[in-house]
């Protein structure tokens, strides 16, 4: 049987009123609940995954007095992540197979069965296999979200007057790839400045141009971190994560070659040419920290070539 303080924590965490609870308990529990709710509800940040890791530590900490309350929040959080993964899985499979199904209508019943099985396997495998969080496959978006959340650096911008901008002509409409990249730059800037003065009109994460959007976010963050070194110390696993992001972005953008038109093809060639020099520099960090200055310059040069005025 749990004591009154533990029960009060549980009730307060559920949003109930407990007038006779200790004032300190009320203050702590409500602050804890408000922080959790505000973070879990923000889908643009990686809080669900980070909160899960933090809550697991609290749940298993014998000195933490409110493990029962944490277990309750952890259960709700995992449900949220599960449904979010369900939505993403269905959207990805449907978006990548829609045209093929339209061209082969007779296989629709079989396709529907396979679709359901694929989603179920994708969702249940991590539960059945019980992989530790560190070994689970994490998407680019979540990796970049985690990176933004684990560093505290200032936004840095100094656009050159002689920058090279990818254009066919001054009157040419920017490609969707460039638009997505610039939206990612804007989102990254808003994140570093902790600003939310404007909402994007288009959700680029649900389009086929998502790789360019994530490239914009990643480029701005990594450049800002590099320019903050060596005064600012990043977490030990930060650089391994950036190398993982780099490899994923490189693969995804190169995979766009077969689908690209002339405008996107120019962007792909530009990014690939810059990645050829960015990759080797990134690979040597953090062992060769002085190279971070060169890496920042390379990232800026690539970014300047993709900026829409």
Secondary structure, DSSP 4 states (H G I P E B T S, - for coil): ---HHHHHHHHHHTT---TTS-HHHHHHHHHHHHHHHHHHT-TTSSHHHHHHHHHHHHHT-TT-TTHHHHHHHHHHHHHHHHHHHHHHHHHHHHHHHHHHHHH-GGGHHHHHHHHHHHHHHHHHHHHHHT--GGGS---HHHHHHHHHHH----------TT-----S-TTSPPPHHHHHHHHHHHHHHHHHTT--S---SS-GGGSTTHHHHHHHHHHHHHHHHHHHTTTSPPPTTHHHHHHHHHHHHHHHHHTTTTT--HHHHHHHHHHHHHHHHHHHHHHTTTTTTTHHHHHHHHHHHHHHTT---
